[in-house]
Amino acid sequence: MTAPLRQTRTHLMALFEKLGLHPRGDLGQNFLIDLNLLECIVAEADLGPDDVVLEIGAGTGGLTTFL
C-alpha cells in the first residue's frame, strides 16, 4: 500500500485555493482527513482481494489511498 498522504485542513485549503476550487460544506462537501478514522473504516469493511469497491463522489484521495 502507498503511504497515506497526510491531508490537513491547512494543506487542503491551500490546494483548493491554488486550483481555484471552492468546496461548500452547506452542500455536503466534506473531506475526511483523520487517518485513524480512515483506518477504522477500511478495517470494518473487511475487504478481500477480490472485492470491488465503488466510491461515490470526488474527493482528495484520502479513502482511496487506504482502499
HTML snippet that shows the backbone in 3Dmol.js (N, CA, C, O; Angstrom):
<script src="https://3Dmol.org/build/3Dmol-min.js"></script>
<div id="view" style="width:600px;height:400px;position:relative"></div>
<script>
const pdb = `
ATOM      1  N   MET A   1       0.836  -1.185   0.000  1.00  0.00           N
ATOM      2  CA  MET A   1       0.000   0.000   0.000  1.00  0.00           C
ATOM      3  C   MET A   1       0.877   1.243   0.000  1.00  0.00           C
ATOM      4  O   MET A   1       1.908   1.286   0.671  1.00  0.00           O
ATOM      5  N   THR A   2       0.473   2.225  -0.736  1.00  0.00           N
ATOM      6  CA  THR A   2       1.160   3.506  -0.748  1.00  0.00           C
ATOM      7  C   THR A   2       0.982   4.175   0.606  1.00  0.00           C
ATOM      8  O   THR A   2      -0.088   4.091   1.209  1.00  0.00           O
ATOM      9  N   ALA A   3       2.025   4.838   1.080  1.00  0.00           N
ATOM     10  CA  ALA A   3       1.909   5.549   2.354  1.00  0.00           C
ATOM     11  C   ALA A   3       0.827   6.614   2.246  1.00  0.00           C
ATOM     12  O   ALA A   3       0.772   7.350   1.260  1.00  0.00           O
ATOM     13  N   PRO A   4      -0.039   6.700   3.263  1.00  0.00           N
ATOM     14  CA  PRO A   4      -1.125   7.679   3.197  1.00  0.00           C
ATOM     15  C   PRO A   4      -0.598   9.103   3.179  1.00  0.00           C
ATOM     16  O   PRO A   4       0.351   9.443   3.886  1.00  0.00           O
ATOM     17  N   LEU A   5      -1.218   9.908   2.373  1.00  0.00           N
ATOM     18  CA  LEU A   5      -0.867  11.314   2.276  1.00  0.00           C
ATOM     19  C   LEU A   5      -1.486  12.036   3.459  1.00  0.00           C
ATOM     20  O   LEU A   5      -2.692  11.945   3.685  1.00  0.00           O
ATOM     21  N   ARG A   6      -0.671  12.746   4.207  1.00  0.00           N
ATOM     22  CA  ARG A   6      -1.176  13.477   5.372  1.00  0.00           C
ATOM     23  C   ARG A   6      -1.901  14.721   4.879  1.00  0.00           C
ATOM     24  O   ARG A   6      -1.268  15.697   4.477  1.00  0.00           O
ATOM     25  N   GLN A   7      -3.219  14.686   4.912  1.00  0.00           N
ATOM     26  CA  GLN A   7      -4.027  15.797   4.432  1.00  0.00           C
ATOM     27  C   GLN A   7      -4.556  16.581   5.626  1.00  0.00           C
ATOM     28  O   GLN A   7      -5.443  16.118   6.342  1.00  0.00           O
ATOM     29  N   THR A   8      -4.012  17.752   5.830  1.00  0.00           N
ATOM     30  CA  THR A   8      -4.507  18.609   6.897  1.00  0.00           C
ATOM     31  C   THR A   8      -5.465  19.630   6.305  1.00  0.00           C
ATOM     32  O   THR A   8      -5.475  19.864   5.096  1.00  0.00           O
ATOM     33  N   ARG A   9      -6.257  20.226   7.156  1.00  0.00           N
ATOM     34  CA  ARG A   9      -7.186  21.266   6.702  1.00  0.00           C
ATOM     35  C   ARG A   9      -6.417  22.391   6.002  1.00  0.00           C
ATOM     36  O   ARG A   9      -6.830  22.873   4.948  1.00  0.00           O
ATOM     37  N   THR A  10      -5.300  22.799   6.600  1.00  0.00           N
ATOM     38  CA  THR A  10      -4.491  23.874   6.024  1.00  0.00           C
ATOM     39  C   THR A  10      -3.975  23.486   4.643  1.00  0.00           C
ATOM     40  O   THR A  10      -4.023  24.287   3.709  1.00  0.00           O
ATOM     41  N   HIS A  11      -3.484  22.260   4.516  1.00  0.00           N
ATOM     42  CA  HIS A  11      -2.968  21.773   3.235  1.00  0.00           C
ATOM     43  C   HIS A  11      -4.067  21.772   2.179  1.00  0.00           C
ATOM     44  O   HIS A  11      -3.861  22.244   1.061  1.00  0.00           O
ATOM     45  N   LEU A  12      -5.237  21.241   2.537  1.00  0.00           N
ATOM     46  CA  LEU A  12      -6.332  21.164   1.569  1.00  0.00           C
ATOM     47  C   LEU A  12      -6.847  22.545   1.178  1.00  0.00           C
ATOM     48  O   LEU A  12      -7.148  22.783   0.008  1.00  0.00           O
ATOM     49  N   MET A  13      -6.950  23.451   2.138  1.00  0.00           N
ATOM     50  CA  MET A  13      -7.422  24.805   1.823  1.00  0.00           C
ATOM     51  C   MET A  13      -6.455  25.492   0.851  1.00  0.00           C
ATOM     52  O   MET A  13      -6.889  26.170  -0.081  1.00  0.00           O
ATOM     53  N   ALA A  14      -5.157  25.319   1.066  1.00  0.00           N
ATOM     54  CA  ALA A  14      -4.161  25.903   0.163  1.00  0.00           C
ATOM     55  C   ALA A  14      -4.257  25.271  -1.223  1.00  0.00           C
ATOM     56  O   ALA A  14      -4.148  25.969  -2.231  1.00  0.00           O
ATOM     57  N   LEU A  15      -4.458  23.967  -1.277  1.00  0.00           N
ATOM     58  CA  LEU A  15      -4.587  23.271  -2.554  1.00  0.00           C
ATOM     59  C   LEU A  15      -5.826  23.746  -3.303  1.00  0.00           C
ATOM     60  O   LEU A  15      -5.764  24.021  -4.502  1.00  0.00           O
ATOM     61  N   PHE A  16      -6.948  23.841  -2.599  1.00  0.00           N
ATOM     62  CA  PHE A  16      -8.187  24.312  -3.232  1.00  0.00           C
ATOM     63  C   PHE A  16      -8.020  25.732  -3.767  1.00  0.00           C
ATOM     64  O   PHE A  16      -8.479  26.049  -4.864  1.00  0.00           O
ATOM     65  N   GLU A  17      -7.361  26.579  -2.984  1.00  0.00           N
ATOM     66  CA  GLU A  17      -7.125  27.965  -3.413  1.00  0.00           C
ATOM     67  C   GLU A  17      -6.279  27.983  -4.684  1.00  0.00           C
ATOM     68  O   GLU A  17      -6.584  28.706  -5.633  1.00  0.00           O
ATOM     69  N   LYS A  18      -5.220  27.184  -4.693  1.00  0.00           N
ATOM     70  CA  LYS A  18      -4.326  27.117  -5.853  1.00  0.00           C
ATOM     71  C   LYS A  18      -5.070  26.650  -7.106  1.00  0.00           C
ATOM     72  O   LYS A  18      -4.812  27.135  -8.207  1.00  0.00           O
ATOM     73  N   LEU A  19      -5.992  25.707  -6.927  1.00  0.00           N
ATOM     74  CA  LEU A  19      -6.736  25.153  -8.055  1.00  0.00           C
ATOM     75  C   LEU A  19      -8.006  25.937  -8.386  1.00  0.00           C
ATOM     76  O   LEU A  19      -8.705  25.626  -9.350  1.00  0.00           O
ATOM     77  N   GLY A  20      -8.293  26.954  -7.579  1.00  0.00           N
ATOM     78  CA  GLY A  20      -9.489  27.757  -7.820  1.00  0.00           C
ATOM     79  C   GLY A  20     -10.776  27.035  -7.461  1.00  0.00           C
ATOM     80  O   GLY A  20     -11.830  27.313  -8.033  1.00  0.00           O
ATOM     81  N   LEU A  21     -10.691  26.109  -6.514  1.00  0.00           N
ATOM     82  CA  LEU A  21     -11.866  25.351  -6.084  1.00  0.00           C
ATOM     83  C   LEU A  21     -12.433  25.952  -4.805  1.00  0.00           C
ATOM     84  O   LEU A  21     -11.696  26.471  -3.967  1.00  0.00           O
ATOM     85  N   HIS A  22     -13.748  25.875  -4.670  1.00  0.00           N
ATOM     86  CA  HIS A  22     -14.409  26.451  -3.503  1.00  0.00           C
ATOM     87  C   HIS A  22     -15.434  25.461  -2.943  1.00  0.00           C
ATOM     88  O   HIS A  22     -16.634  25.621  -3.164  1.00  0.00           O
ATOM     89  N   PRO A  23     -14.959  24.429  -2.211  1.00  0.00           N
ATOM     90  CA  PRO A  23     -15.884  23.451  -1.650  1.00  0.00           C
ATOM     91  C   PRO A  23     -16.842  24.121  -0.665  1.00  0.00           C
ATOM     92  O   PRO A  23     -16.482  25.080   0.018  1.00  0.00           O
ATOM     93  N   ARG A  24     -18.058  23.600  -0.606  1.00  0.00           N
ATOM     94  CA  ARG A  24     -19.086  24.186   0.255  1.00  0.00           C
ATOM     95  C   ARG A  24     -19.669  23.133   1.184  1.00  0.00           C
ATOM     96  O   ARG A  24     -20.318  22.182   0.747  1.00  0.00           O
ATOM     97  N   GLY A  25     -19.425  23.323   2.465  1.00  0.00           N
ATOM     98  CA  GLY A  25     -19.959  22.414   3.472  1.00  0.00           C
ATOM     99  C   GLY A  25     -21.477  22.394   3.489  1.00  0.00           C
ATOM    100  O   GLY A  25     -22.083  21.371   3.808  1.00  0.00           O
ATOM    101  N   ASP A  26     -22.106  23.535   3.143  1.00  0.00           N
ATOM    102  CA  ASP A  26     -23.570  23.574   3.143  1.00  0.00           C
ATOM    103  C   ASP A  26     -24.163  22.719   2.031  1.00  0.00           C
ATOM    104  O   ASP A  26     -25.362  22.441   2.033  1.00  0.00           O
ATOM    105  N   LEU A  27     -23.334  22.303   1.086  1.00  0.00           N
ATOM    106  CA  LEU A  27     -23.776  21.397   0.025  1.00  0.00           C
ATOM    107  C   LEU A  27     -23.367  19.952   0.322  1.00  0.00           C
ATOM    108  O   LEU A  27     -23.532  19.061  -0.511  1.00  0.00           O
ATOM    109  N   GLY A  28     -22.833  19.743   1.517  1.00  0.00           N
ATOM    110  CA  GLY A  28     -22.431  18.399   1.911  1.00  0.00           C
ATOM    111  C   GLY A  28     -21.034  18.026   1.464  1.00  0.00           C
ATOM    112  O   GLY A  28     -20.664  16.853   1.508  1.00  0.00           O
ATOM    113  N   GLN A  29     -20.253  19.001   1.034  1.00  0.00           N
ATOM    114  CA  GLN A  29     -18.885  18.720   0.603  1.00  0.00           C
ATOM    115  C   GLN A  29     -17.976  18.738   1.833  1.00  0.00           C
ATOM    116  O   GLN A  29     -17.621  19.797   2.349  1.00  0.00           O
ATOM    117  N   ASN A  30     -17.616  17.555   2.279  1.00  0.00           N
ATOM    118  CA  ASN A  30     -16.753  17.388   3.437  1.00  0.00           C
ATOM    119  C   ASN A  30     -15.623  16.450   3.052  1.00  0.00           C
ATOM    120  O   ASN A  30     -15.801  15.563   2.217  1.00  0.00           O
ATOM    121  N   PHE A  31     -14.460  16.646   3.659  1.00  0.00           N
ATOM    122  CA  PHE A  31     -13.290  15.858   3.300  1.00  0.00           C
ATOM    123  C   PHE A  31     -12.742  15.163   4.540  1.00  0.00           C
ATOM    124  O   PHE A  31     -12.427  15.799   5.546  1.00  0.00           O
ATOM    125  N   LEU A  32     -12.638  13.847   4.442  1.00  0.00           N
ATOM    126  CA  LEU A  32     -12.182  13.029   5.555  1.00  0.00           C
ATOM    127  C   LEU A  32     -10.658  13.070   5.613  1.00  0.00           C
ATOM    128  O   LEU A  32      -9.984  12.629   4.682  1.00  0.00           O
ATOM    129  N   ILE A  33     -10.113  13.605   6.718  1.00  0.00           N
ATOM    130  CA  ILE A  33      -8.664  13.752   6.822  1.00  0.00           C
ATOM    131  C   ILE A  33      -8.078  13.043   8.043  1.00  0.00           C
ATOM    132  O   ILE A  33      -6.858  13.015   8.206  1.00  0.00           O
ATOM    133  N   ASP A  34      -8.915  12.475   8.895  1.00  0.00           N
ATOM    134  CA  ASP A  34      -8.453  11.795  10.101  1.00  0.00           C
ATOM    135  C   ASP A  34      -7.949  10.395   9.727  1.00  0.00           C
ATOM    136  O   ASP A  34      -8.738   9.523   9.362  1.00  0.00           O
ATOM    137  N   LEU A  35      -6.631  10.190   9.821  1.00  0.00           N
ATOM    138  CA  LEU A  35      -6.037   8.908   9.421  1.00  0.00           C
ATOM    139  C   LEU A  35      -6.563   7.745  10.262  1.00  0.00           C
ATOM    140  O   LEU A  35      -6.746   6.644   9.742  1.00  0.00           O
ATOM    141  N   ASN A  36      -6.806   7.972  11.540  1.00  0.00           N
ATOM    142  CA  ASN A  36      -7.340   6.902  12.396  1.00  0.00           C
ATOM    143  C   ASN A  36      -8.728   6.482  11.938  1.00  0.00           C
ATOM    144  O   ASN A  36      -9.037   5.291  11.897  1.00  0.00           O
ATOM    145  N   LEU A  37      -9.556   7.444  11.597  1.00  0.00           N
ATOM    146  CA  LEU A  37     -10.907   7.133  11.129  1.00  0.00           C
ATOM    147  C   LEU A  37     -10.867   6.404   9.786  1.00  0.00           C
ATOM    148  O   LEU A  37     -11.643   5.476   9.559  1.00  0.00           O
ATOM    149  N   LEU A  38      -9.976   6.818   8.908  1.00  0.00           N
ATOM    150  CA  LEU A  38      -9.829   6.140   7.614  1.00  0.00           C
ATOM    151  C   LEU A  38      -9.424   4.681   7.816  1.00  0.00           C
ATOM    152  O   LEU A  38      -9.963   3.788   7.163  1.00  0.00           O
ATOM    153  N   GLU A  39      -8.480   4.445   8.716  1.00  0.00           N
ATOM    154  CA  GLU A  39      -8.052   3.071   9.005  1.00  0.00           C
ATOM    155  C   GLU A  39      -9.209   2.242   9.555  1.00  0.00           C
ATOM    156  O   GLU A  39      -9.381   1.083   9.178  1.00  0.00           O
ATOM    157  N   CYS A  40      -9.999   2.834  10.442  1.00  0.00           N
ATOM    158  CA  CYS A  40     -11.150   2.125  11.030  1.00  0.00           C
ATOM    159  C   CYS A  40     -12.191   1.774   9.975  1.00  0.00           C
ATOM    160  O   CYS A  40     -12.731   0.668   9.980  1.00  0.00           O
ATOM    161  N   ILE A  41     -12.472   2.697   9.081  1.00  0.00           N
ATOM    162  CA  ILE A  41     -13.461   2.452   8.027  1.00  0.00           C
ATOM    163  C   ILE A  41     -13.042   1.265   7.171  1.00  0.00           C
ATOM    164  O   ILE A  41     -13.846   0.375   6.892  1.00  0.00           O
ATOM    165  N   VAL A  42     -11.787   1.258   6.760  1.00  0.00           N
ATOM    166  CA  VAL A  42     -11.298   0.178   5.898  1.00  0.00           C
ATOM    167  C   VAL A  42     -11.250  -1.142   6.665  1.00  0.00           C
ATOM    168  O   VAL A  42     -11.583  -2.188   6.107  1.00  0.00           O
ATOM    169  N   ALA A  43     -10.845  -1.112   7.919  1.00  0.00           N
ATOM    170  CA  ALA A  43     -10.804  -2.337   8.723  1.00  0.00           C
ATOM    171  C   ALA A  43     -12.208  -2.918   8.899  1.00  0.00           C
ATOM    172  O   ALA A  43     -12.396  -4.129   8.785  1.00  0.00           O
ATOM    173  N   GLU A  44     -13.182  -2.070   9.172  1.00  0.00           N
ATOM    174  CA  GLU A  44     -14.562  -2.530   9.359  1.00  0.00           C
ATOM    175  C   GLU A  44     -15.171  -3.057   8.063  1.00  0.00           C
ATOM    176  O   GLU A  44     -16.053  -3.916   8.094  1.00  0.00           O
ATOM    177  N   ALA A  45     -14.709  -2.551   6.937  1.00  0.00           N
ATOM    178  CA  ALA A  45     -15.231  -3.024   5.648  1.00  0.00           C
ATOM    179  C   ALA A  45     -14.809  -4.465   5.385  1.00  0.00           C
ATOM    180  O   ALA A  45     -15.475  -5.183   4.639  1.00  0.00           O
ATOM    181  N   ASP A  46     -13.701  -4.888   5.999  1.00  0.00           N
ATOM    182  CA  ASP A  46     -13.220  -6.267   5.891  1.00  0.00           C
ATOM    183  C   ASP A  46     -13.165  -6.715   4.429  1.00  0.00           C
ATOM    184  O   ASP A  46     -13.715  -7.753   4.060  1.00  0.00           O
ATOM    185  N   LEU A  47     -12.495  -5.918   3.618  1.00  0.00           N
ATOM    186  CA  LEU A  47     -12.417  -6.187   2.182  1.00  0.00           C
ATOM    187  C   LEU A  47     -11.388  -7.264   1.869  1.00  0.00           C
ATOM    188  O   LEU A  47     -10.334  -7.344   2.499  1.00  0.00           O
ATOM    189  N   GLY A  48     -11.714  -8.078   0.894  1.00  0.00           N
ATOM    190  CA  GLY A  48     -10.795  -9.097   0.416  1.00  0.00           C
ATOM    191  C   GLY A  48     -10.208  -8.685  -0.918  1.00  0.00           C
ATOM    192  O   GLY A  48     -10.649  -7.702  -1.513  1.00  0.00           O
ATOM    193  N   PRO A  49      -9.214  -9.429  -1.396  1.00  0.00           N
ATOM    194  CA  PRO A  49      -8.543  -9.063  -2.648  1.00  0.00           C
ATOM    195  C   PRO A  49      -9.453  -9.113  -3.877  1.00  0.00           C
ATOM    196  O   PRO A  49      -9.154  -8.478  -4.888  1.00  0.00           O
ATOM    197  N   ASP A  50     -10.547  -9.851  -3.803  1.00  0.00           N
ATOM    198  CA  ASP A  50     -11.453  -9.948  -4.950  1.00  0.00           C
ATOM    199  C   ASP A  50     -12.677  -9.039  -4.827  1.00  0.00           C
ATOM    200  O   ASP A  50     -13.533  -9.033  -5.711  1.00  0.00           O
ATOM    201  N   ASP A  51     -12.764  -8.270  -3.733  1.00  0.00           N
ATOM    202  CA  ASP A  51     -13.898  -7.364  -3.541  1.00  0.00           C
ATOM    203  C   ASP A  51     -13.766  -6.140  -4.444  1.00  0.00           C
ATOM    204  O   ASP A  51     -12.666  -5.666  -4.727  1.00  0.00           O
ATOM    205  N   VAL A  52     -14.905  -5.652  -4.881  1.00  0.00           N
ATOM    206  CA  VAL A  52     -14.956  -4.450  -5.712  1.00  0.00           C
ATOM    207  C   VAL A  52     -15.580  -3.339  -4.881  1.00  0.00           C
ATOM    208  O   VAL A  52     -16.598  -3.543  -4.220  1.00  0.00           O
ATOM    209  N   VAL A  53     -14.966  -2.167  -4.918  1.00  0.00           N
ATOM    210  CA  VAL A  53     -15.459  -1.023  -4.151  1.00  0.00           C
ATOM    211  C   VAL A  53     -15.765   0.112  -5.113  1.00  0.00           C
ATOM    212  O   VAL A  53     -14.951   0.442  -5.975  1.00  0.00           O
ATOM    213  N   LEU A  54     -16.935   0.705  -4.964  1.00  0.00           N
ATOM    214  CA  LEU A  54     -17.316   1.870  -5.757  1.00  0.00           C
ATOM    215  C   LEU A  54     -17.424   3.061  -4.820  1.00  0.00           C
ATOM    216  O   LEU A  54     -18.300   3.105  -3.956  1.00  0.00           O
ATOM    217  N   GLU A  55     -16.534   4.020  -4.995  1.00  0.00           N
ATOM    218  CA  GLU A  55     -16.586   5.236  -4.188  1.00  0.00           C
ATOM    219  C   GLU A  55     -17.489   6.239  -4.890  1.00  0.00           C
ATOM    220  O   GLU A  55     -17.385   6.449  -6.098  1.00  0.00           O
ATOM    221  N   ILE A  56     -18.369   6.849  -4.121  1.00  0.00           N
ATOM    222  CA  ILE A  56     -19.288   7.829  -4.674  1.00  0.00           C
ATOM    223  C   ILE A  56     -18.791   9.225  -4.322  1.00  0.00           C
ATOM    224  O   ILE A  56     -18.541   9.524  -3.154  1.00  0.00           O
ATOM    225  N   GLY A  57     -18.651  10.065  -5.316  1.00  0.00           N
ATOM    226  CA  GLY A  57     -18.244  11.449  -5.085  1.00  0.00           C
ATOM    227  C   GLY A  57     -16.748  11.636  -5.225  1.00  0.00           C
ATOM    228  O   GLY A  57     -15.950  10.798  -4.806  1.00  0.00           O
ATOM    229  N   ALA A  58     -16.402  12.721  -5.808  1.00  0.00           N
ATOM    230  CA  ALA A  58     -14.983  13.055  -5.951  1.00  0.00           C
ATOM    231  C   ALA A  58     -14.453  13.549  -4.613  1.00  0.00           C
ATOM    232  O   ALA A  58     -15.171  14.195  -3.851  1.00  0.00           O
ATOM    233  N   GLY A  59     -13.230  13.251  -4.343  1.00  0.00           N
ATOM    234  CA  GLY A  59     -12.621  13.698  -3.092  1.00  0.00           C
ATOM    235  C   GLY A  59     -11.157  13.987  -3.305  1.00  0.00           C
ATOM    236  O   GLY A  59     -10.711  14.235  -4.425  1.00  0.00           O
ATOM    237  N   THR A  60     -10.418  13.952  -2.222  1.00  0.00           N
ATOM    238  CA  THR A  60      -8.995  14.265  -2.291  1.00  0.00           C
ATOM    239  C   THR A  60      -8.124  13.019  -2.247  1.00  0.00           C
ATOM    240  O   THR A  60      -6.899  13.123  -2.190  1.00  0.00           O
ATOM    241  N   GLY A  61      -8.738  11.849  -2.274  1.00  0.00           N
ATOM    242  CA  GLY A  61      -7.978  10.604  -2.332  1.00  0.00           C
ATOM    243  C   GLY A  61      -7.659   9.979  -0.994  1.00  0.00           C
ATOM    244  O   GLY A  61      -6.965   8.963  -0.940  1.00  0.00           O
ATOM    245  N   GLY A  62      -8.146  10.559   0.088  1.00  0.00           N
ATOM    246  CA  GLY A  62      -7.853  10.017   1.414  1.00  0.00           C
ATOM    247  C   GLY A  62      -8.310   8.580   1.573  1.00  0.00           C
ATOM    248  O   GLY A  62      -7.516   7.719   1.952  1.00  0.00           O
ATOM    249  N   LEU A  63      -9.561   8.306   1.295  1.00  0.00           N
ATOM    250  CA  LEU A  63     -10.091   6.947   1.433  1.00  0.00           C
ATOM    251  C   LEU A  63      -9.537   6.035   0.347  1.00  0.00           C
ATOM    252  O   LEU A  63      -9.229   4.874   0.615  1.00  0.00           O
ATOM    253  N   THR A  64      -9.409   6.535  -0.856  1.00  0.00           N
ATOM    254  CA  THR A  64      -8.894   5.738  -1.973  1.00  0.00           C
ATOM    255  C   THR A  64      -7.520   5.168  -1.644  1.00  0.00           C
ATOM    256  O   THR A  64      -7.242   4.008  -1.948  1.00  0.00           O
ATOM    257  N   THR A  65      -6.665   5.966  -1.031  1.00  0.00           N
ATOM    258  CA  THR A  65      -5.320   5.520  -0.676  1.00  0.00           C
ATOM    259  C   THR A  65      -5.374   4.326   0.268  1.00  0.00           C
ATOM    260  O   THR A  65      -4.581   3.394   0.134  1.00  0.00           O
ATOM    261  N   PHE A  66      -6.299   4.345   1.218  1.00  0.00           N
ATOM    262  CA  PHE A  66      -6.413   3.253   2.178  1.00  0.00           C
ATOM    263  C   PHE A  66      -7.035   2.009   1.570  1.00  0.00           C
ATOM    264  O   PHE A  66      -6.749   0.894   2.006  1.00  0.00           O
ATOM    265  N   LEU A  67      -7.883   2.192   0.567  1.00  0.00           N
ATOM    266  CA  LEU A  67      -8.509   1.034  -0.066  1.00  0.00           C
ATOM    267  C   LEU A  67      -7.502   0.316  -0.944  1.00  0.00           C
ATOM    268  O   LEU A  67      -7.835  -0.691  -1.568  1.00  0.00           O
TER     269      LEU A  67
END
`;
const viewer = $3Dmol.createViewer("view");
viewer.addModel(pdb, "pdb");
viewer.setStyle({}, {cartoon: {color: "spectrum"}});
viewer.zoomTo();
viewer.render();
</script>
